[in-house]
């Protein structure tokens, strides 16, 4: 009930409002990845034939982390 009596404010984050901070943020993120403090997942599918399945995984939520397709053009 406190919210009814008090005011609430919600504000979104707009990247364009902070363009001057991007270089510092990128350096900090890179350091975190290199040190292992920040970890990320990749979901790699192989082969040209896997393109439709790989694409659909983006919309079904079946992938974990960044969805990649590896295609060996030499094969």
Order of alpha helices (4+ residues) and beta strands (2+ residues): alpha-alpha-beta-alpha-beta
